[in-house]
Amino acid sequence: MADPASPVEIGRRRMLCTLADGACVLLVRPAQATPEDLAAAIRELFGERPIRPGRVHLEVPRLAENGNIVPVTVTVESPMTEQDYVKSIHLFAESNPQPRIVDVELGPYNGQPRISTRVRVAVSQHLRAVAVMSDGSLWSAAVEVEVTVGGCAP
């Protein structure tokens, strides 16, 4: 093994540091999505179909001390029968680097149209949940969450 102070070891360290710096530069993305990014993510999933407010309830703490672990619960008013059920629930964060953060597929035999998870939230922003019903209608709710320490570092 080379002496820690030898020119070979110093050259190797310098090369590793340079590679690490380069890798960090490659991983940097915009810290926040734009409103256009959010609109594009929603349009990609739902096209131009109208999204109506109602039937969806979004439970999120109004103040999240740590944006890395924000608990979210989404429930949808639906009888969950073969004729009337929730097909999917989607969650969006308007200012996260990637606005589309949760997609869950459901069916008539899921029992309750409810999902609970924890998400990362970059900065204070609105979270929006959209439910797709079996008849193709779209329903939504939005909640503003204030984050004291962001969870999506660039």
Backbone hydrogen bonds, N-H to C=O, Kabsch-Sander energy under -0.5 kcal/mol:
donor,donor_aa,acceptor,acceptor_aa,energy
6,S,3,D,-2.5
10,I,6,S,-2.4
11,G,7,P,-2.4
12,R,8,V,-2.2
13,R,9,E,-2.5
14,R,10,I,-2.4
15,M,11,G,-2.2
16,L,12,R,-2.6
17,C,13,R,-2.6
18,T,14,R,-2.2
19,L,15,M,-2.5
20,A,16,L,-2.5
21,D,17,C,-2.6
22,G,18,T,-2.2
23,A,19,L,-2.3
24,C,20,A,-2.1
25,V,21,D,-1.9
26,L,22,G,-1.9
27,L,23,A,-1.4
28,V,24,C,-0.8
28,V,25,V,-0.7
29,R,154,P,-0.5
33,A,96,N,-0.7
38,L,34,T,-1.9
39,A,35,P,-2.5
40,A,36,E,-2.4
41,A,37,D,-2.2
42,I,38,L,-2.4
43,R,39,A,-2.6
44,E,40,A,-2.4
45,L,41,A,-1.3
46,F,42,I,-2.8
47,G,43,R,-2.3
49,R,46,F,-1.6
52,R,50,P,-0.6
52,R,138,L,-2.4
54,G,140,S,-2.1
56,V,54,G,-0.6
57,H,75,T,-3.2
59,E,57,H,-0.6
59,E,73,T,-3.3
60,V,58,L,-0.7
64,A,146,E,-3.4
65,E,63,L,-0.6
67,G,149,V,-3.7
69,I,66,N,-1.3
70,V,119,V,-2.7
72,V,117,T,-3.1
73,T,59,E,-2.1
74,V,115,I,-2.6
75,T,57,H,-2.4
76,V,113,P,-1.9
77,E,55,R,-3.0
78,S,76,V,-0.8
80,M,84,D,-0.6
81,T,84,D,-2.2
87,K,85,Y,-0.6
87,K,132,V,-2.8
88,S,132,V,-1.5
89,I,104,V,-2.4
90,H,130,V,-2.7
91,L,102,V,-2.6
92,F,128,R,-3.0
93,A,99,P,-2.6
94,E,92,F,-0.5
94,E,126,H,-1.9
96,N,93,A,-1.0
101,I,91,L,-2.3
101,I,99,P,-0.8
102,V,91,L,-1.6
104,V,89,I,-2.6
106,L,87,K,-3.4
110,N,107,G,-1.7
112,Q,110,N,-1.4
114,R,112,Q,-2.0
115,I,74,V,-2.4
117,T,72,V,-2.6
119,V,70,V,-2.4
121,V,67,G,-3.0
125,Q,145,V,-2.1
127,L,143,V,-3.2
128,R,92,F,-2.7
129,A,141,A,-2.7
130,V,90,H,-2.8
131,A,139,W,-3.1
132,V,88,S,-2.8
133,M,131,A,-0.6
133,M,137,S,-2.7
134,S,85,Y,-2.4
136,G,133,M,-2.1
138,L,50,P,-0.6
139,W,131,A,-2.2
140,S,52,R,-2.0
141,A,129,A,-1.8
143,V,127,L,-2.4
145,V,125,Q,-3.1
146,E,62,R,-3.0
147,V,145,V,-0.5
148,T,64,A,-2.3
151,G,121,V,-1.8
